[in-house]
């Protein structure tokens, strides 16, 4: 058995993908959840040192489905 992982930026796209796979005989192993990540952006100055610019926040919608045989 091989799990299918759905990753989408928008919740509506993830819901559409899940609905399509459910019609094809998949079952939900892990329900749709939002995963957020934060990071930092740096730039280099004239001496090659890293200077902090800003914080980056990104999110991703993820679910795991499995094919029923």
Rosetta blueprint (number, residue, H / E / L):
1 X L
2 X L
3 X E
4 X E
5 X E
6 X E
7 X E
8 X E
9 X L
10 X L
11 X H
12 X H
13 X H
14 X H
15 X H
16 X H
17 X H
18 X H
19 X H
20 X H
21 X H
22 X H
23 X H
24 X L
25 X L
26 X E
27 X E
28 X E
29 X E
30 X E
31 X E
32 X E
33 X E
34 X E
35 X E
36 X E
37 X E
38 X E
39 X E
40 X E
41 X E
42 X E
43 X E
44 X E
45 X L
46 X L
47 X L
48 X L
49 X L
50 X E
51 X E
52 X E
53 X E
54 X E
55 X E
56 X E
57 X E
58 X E
59 X E
60 X E
61 X E
62 X E
63 X E
64 X E
65 X E
66 X E
67 X E
68 X L
69 X L
